[in-house]
Amino acid sequence: MSTEEKVASHYTHGSLETAILQNLSADGKDIDNLRIRDLAGVDEFHLGRHAATVDFARDLDLAAGLRLADIGSGLGGPARHFADSYGCIVSGIDLTEEFVQVANSLTARCGLADQVSFQQGSALALPFENAGFDRVTLIHVGMNIEDKARLFAEIRRILKPGGRFGLYEVMQMRDGTLPFPMPWAMELETSFVRSPDVYRGLLEEAGFVVELEQDRSALAIRLAHEARAKAAAGGARDQNLRTLMGPRAGERSGNVNMSVEAGLLAPIEMIARAV
């Protein structure tokens, strides 16, 4: 089994849409007429959740009519935000067929199918034309991709000159052994976390200039503390997290949160311009 096949298998649930719709229905949502805010907590599992997406979109300088490719689009939460809040036309691609199916279904239920679409494919061989996009985004995806040089070369290929590439990735900030399982991998075999220095160097080699870089650890730590406080006070557990990550969801999210608090890992945002 190839690394990509192992990664897709890692994320495949089997009945993910049914489980998500059941959770939404139990929360009193009209699953046939969903709104973006109904999916809060369901479709954005990166560190910082929707708050991080809002800030990220602002930093990308988005505008109506811009074509945006979301690489590793998952269940489509960020892509729908880019379209709904800014009027972008978004094309998402993900390695996991089930994620693609669920993302398209949720998008249709939100009435955004004319602006946002998803397809299955590899980030290392993007099914898009040269210089066809104004923006490209990568959110918590590179941790599963070893050949980042090829990834960035493909992203540069599909971006127009002067276009912006925004990435929001978990990066390793100092030497140390990662505790597994993590949200993106059960073991080291399919985990390819790298440092900001590595990302910067590879971006430059691919034809990018990094214009903004920031560490979003404080946001991730604050939200993790709030979630723990809510659970300690007897609040409801995050059923959506368990649905997506399985019975070891708490351990996996706990490991990444602990690593961020210890300074071993950090969610880093970079905005780079194609030259």
C-alpha positions as CSV (number, residue, x, y, z in Angstrom):
1,M,0.0,0.0,0.0
2,S,1.4,3.4,-1.0
3,T,1.7,6.3,1.5
4,E,-1.2,8.1,-0.2
5,E,-3.4,4.9,0.1
6,K,-2.5,4.6,3.8
7,V,-3.3,8.3,4.4
8,A,-6.7,8.0,2.6
9,S,-7.4,4.8,4.6
10,H,-6.6,6.6,7.8
11,Y,-9.2,9.3,7.2
12,T,-11.9,7.0,5.8
13,H,-14.9,6.4,8.1
14,G,-17.3,4.4,6.1
15,S,-20.6,6.1,7.1
16,L,-19.4,9.6,7.8
17,E,-22.2,11.5,6.2
18,T,-24.9,9.5,8.1
19,A,-23.1,10.1,11.4
20,I,-22.7,13.8,10.8
21,L,-26.3,14.3,9.8
22,Q,-27.5,12.3,12.8
23,N,-25.4,14.5,15.1
24,L,-26.8,17.7,13.4
25,S,-30.4,16.4,13.6
26,A,-29.9,15.6,17.3
27,D,-28.8,19.2,17.8
28,G,-32.1,20.4,16.3
29,K,-30.7,21.4,12.9
30,D,-32.7,21.2,9.7
31,I,-30.4,18.9,7.7
32,D,-32.2,19.6,4.4
33,N,-31.6,23.4,4.7
34,L,-28.3,23.8,6.5
35,R,-26.6,27.1,7.1
36,I,-22.9,27.6,7.4
37,R,-23.1,28.3,11.1
38,D,-25.0,25.0,11.6
39,L,-21.8,23.2,10.7
40,A,-19.6,25.0,13.3
41,G,-17.6,22.3,15.1
42,V,-18.4,19.7,12.3
43,D,-16.3,20.6,9.3
44,E,-13.1,22.4,10.6
45,F,-10.8,20.2,12.7
46,H,-7.6,22.1,12.3
47,L,-6.1,23.9,15.4
48,G,-7.9,27.1,16.1
49,R,-11.0,25.8,14.3
50,H,-13.2,28.4,12.6
51,A,-11.6,31.4,14.4
52,A,-8.3,30.4,12.7
53,T,-10.1,30.1,9.3
54,V,-11.6,33.6,9.6
55,D,-8.2,35.2,10.3
56,F,-6.5,33.2,7.6
57,A,-9.1,34.3,5.0
58,R,-8.5,37.9,6.0
59,D,-4.8,37.6,5.6
60,L,-5.2,36.1,2.1
61,D,-6.9,39.3,0.8
62,L,-9.8,37.5,-0.7
63,A,-12.4,39.1,-3.0
64,A,-15.5,38.2,-5.0
65,G,-14.8,36.3,-8.1
66,L,-11.3,35.1,-7.2
67,R,-10.6,31.5,-8.1
68,L,-9.3,29.6,-5.2
69,A,-8.0,26.0,-5.0
70,D,-8.2,24.4,-1.5
71,I,-5.7,21.5,-1.4
72,G,-6.6,18.8,1.1
73,S,-10.0,20.3,1.5
74,G,-11.4,17.7,4.0
75,L,-15.1,18.2,4.7
76,G,-15.0,21.6,3.1
77,G,-15.5,24.0,6.0
78,P,-12.8,26.6,5.0
79,A,-13.8,26.4,1.3
80,R,-17.4,27.2,2.1
81,H,-16.3,30.1,4.3
82,F,-14.2,31.5,1.5
83,A,-17.2,31.3,-0.9
84,D,-19.9,32.5,1.5
85,S,-18.1,35.3,3.2
86,Y,-16.0,36.6,0.2
87,G,-17.7,35.4,-3.0
88,C,-14.7,33.3,-4.1
89,I,-15.1,30.4,-6.6
90,V,-13.6,27.5,-4.8
91,S,-12.3,24.1,-6.2
92,G,-11.4,21.7,-3.5
93,I,-9.3,18.5,-3.9
94,D,-8.8,15.8,-1.3
95,L,-7.1,12.4,-1.3
96,T,-10.0,10.7,0.6
97,E,-13.0,9.9,-1.6
98,E,-15.4,9.8,1.4
99,F,-14.4,13.3,2.4
100,V,-15.0,14.5,-1.1
101,Q,-18.5,13.0,-1.2
102,V,-19.4,14.4,2.2
103,A,-18.0,17.9,1.4
104,N,-20.1,18.1,-1.8
105,S,-23.2,16.9,0.0
106,L,-22.8,19.4,2.8
107,T,-22.1,22.2,0.3
108,A,-25.3,21.4,-1.6
109,R,-27.3,21.4,1.6
110,C,-25.9,24.9,2.3
111,G,-26.9,26.1,-1.1
112,L,-23.4,26.8,-2.2
113,A,-22.9,24.1,-4.9
114,D,-22.7,26.8,-7.6
115,Q,-19.7,28.4,-6.0
116,V,-17.8,25.4,-4.4
117,S,-17.0,21.9,-5.7
118,F,-14.8,19.1,-4.6
119,Q,-13.0,16.3,-6.4
120,Q,-10.8,13.4,-5.4
121,G,-7.1,13.6,-6.3
122,S,-3.5,13.9,-5.2
123,A,-1.8,17.1,-4.1
124,L,1.3,15.9,-5.9
125,A,-0.5,15.7,-9.3
126,L,-3.1,18.4,-9.2
127,P,-5.9,18.1,-11.9
128,F,-5.9,21.8,-12.6
129,E,-4.6,23.9,-15.5
130,N,-1.5,26.0,-15.4
131,A,-1.9,29.5,-13.8
132,G,-5.7,29.0,-13.4
133,F,-6.0,30.3,-9.8
134,D,-5.7,33.5,-7.9
135,R,-5.3,31.9,-4.5
136,V,-4.3,28.5,-3.2
137,T,-4.8,27.2,0.4
138,L,-3.3,24.3,2.3
139,I,-4.7,23.8,5.8
140,H,-3.2,21.1,8.0
141,V,-2.3,18.9,5.1
142,G,1.5,18.9,4.7
143,M,1.9,16.7,7.8
144,N,0.8,13.8,5.6
145,I,3.0,14.7,2.6
146,E,6.7,13.8,2.5
147,D,7.6,15.3,-0.9
148,K,6.8,19.0,0.0
149,A,9.1,20.2,-2.8
150,R,6.9,18.5,-5.4
151,L,3.8,19.8,-3.6
152,F,4.9,23.4,-3.7
153,A,6.0,23.1,-7.3
154,E,2.5,21.9,-8.2
155,I,0.9,24.7,-6.3
156,R,3.2,27.2,-8.0
157,R,2.2,25.7,-11.4
158,I,-1.5,26.3,-10.9
159,L,-1.1,29.8,-9.4
160,K,-1.1,33.0,-11.5
161,P,2.0,35.1,-11.3
162,G,1.4,37.4,-8.3
163,G,-1.1,35.0,-6.8
164,R,-1.1,34.2,-3.1
165,F,-0.5,30.8,-1.5
166,G,-1.7,30.6,2.1
167,L,-0.7,27.6,4.2
168,Y,-1.7,26.9,7.8
169,E,0.3,23.9,9.0
170,V,1.4,22.1,12.1
171,M,5.2,22.5,12.2
172,Q,8.0,21.2,14.5
173,M,9.6,24.0,16.5
174,R,12.4,22.1,18.3
175,D,13.9,18.7,18.5
176,G,11.8,16.1,20.3
177,T,9.8,12.9,19.7
178,L,6.2,13.3,18.8
179,P,3.7,11.4,20.9
180,F,1.4,9.2,18.7
181,P,-1.4,8.8,17.8
182,M,-1.9,12.3,16.4
183,P,-5.0,13.5,14.6
184,W,-3.2,13.1,11.2
185,A,-1.5,9.8,11.8
186,M,-1.6,6.9,14.2
187,E,2.2,6.4,13.9
188,L,5.3,8.0,12.5
189,E,5.1,6.1,9.2
190,T,2.6,8.6,7.6
191,S,3.7,11.7,9.6
192,F,6.0,14.2,7.9
193,V,6.0,17.2,10.2
194,R,8.8,19.7,9.3
195,S,10.1,23.0,10.7
196,P,9.2,26.5,9.5
197,D,12.8,26.8,8.2
198,V,12.2,23.8,5.9
199,Y,8.9,25.3,4.7
200,R,10.5,28.7,4.0
201,G,13.4,27.1,2.0
202,L,11.2,24.9,-0.1
203,L,8.7,27.7,-0.8
204,E,11.6,29.9,-2.1
205,E,12.9,27.1,-4.3
206,A,9.5,26.7,-5.8
207,G,9.2,30.4,-6.7
208,F,7.5,32.0,-3.8
209,V,8.3,34.9,-1.5
210,V,6.9,34.6,2.0
211,E,5.2,37.9,2.9
212,L,3.6,37.0,6.3
213,E,4.3,34.4,8.9
214,Q,2.7,34.0,12.3
215,D,2.5,31.4,15.1
216,R,-1.1,30.7,16.1
217,S,-0.3,28.7,19.2
218,A,-1.9,31.1,21.6
219,L,-5.3,30.7,19.8
220,A,-5.0,26.9,19.7
221,I,-4.0,26.7,23.4
222,R,-6.8,29.0,24.5
223,L,-9.5,27.0,22.7
224,A,-8.1,23.8,24.1
225,H,-8.2,25.2,27.6
226,E,-11.8,26.3,27.0
227,A,-12.8,22.9,25.8
228,R,-11.2,21.2,28.8
229,A,-12.9,23.6,31.2
230,K,-16.3,23.0,29.5
231,A,-15.8,19.2,29.9
232,A,-14.8,19.5,33.5
233,A,-17.9,21.5,34.2
234,G,-20.0,18.7,32.9
235,G,-20.5,20.1,29.4
236,A,-21.3,17.9,26.4
237,R,-18.4,16.1,24.8
238,D,-17.4,16.9,21.2
239,Q,-19.3,14.1,19.5
240,N,-18.2,15.4,16.0
241,L,-14.6,15.0,16.9
242,R,-15.2,11.4,18.0
243,T,-17.2,10.7,14.8
244,L,-14.3,11.9,12.7
245,M,-11.4,10.4,14.6
246,G,-12.9,7.4,16.3
247,P,-12.7,6.0,19.8
248,R,-9.2,7.4,20.4
249,A,-10.2,10.9,19.5
250,G,-9.5,12.3,22.9
251,E,-6.0,10.8,23.1
252,R,-5.1,12.0,19.6
253,S,-6.3,15.6,20.2
254,G,-4.7,15.6,23.6
255,N,-1.4,14.6,22.2
256,V,-1.3,17.5,19.7
257,N,-2.6,20.0,22.2
258,M,0.1,18.9,24.7
259,S,2.8,19.2,22.1
260,V,1.7,22.7,21.2
261,E,1.6,23.8,24.9
262,A,5.1,22.3,25.3
263,G,6.5,24.2,22.3
264,L,7.3,21.1,20.4
265,L,4.7,21.8,17.7
266,A,3.0,25.0,16.6
267,P,0.3,25.9,14.1
268,I,2.0,28.3,11.7
269,E,0.4,30.5,9.1
270,M,2.4,31.6,6.1
271,I,1.2,33.7,3.2
272,A,3.5,33.5,0.1
273,R,3.4,35.3,-3.2
274,A,4.1,33.6,-6.5
275,V,6.9,35.4,-8.4
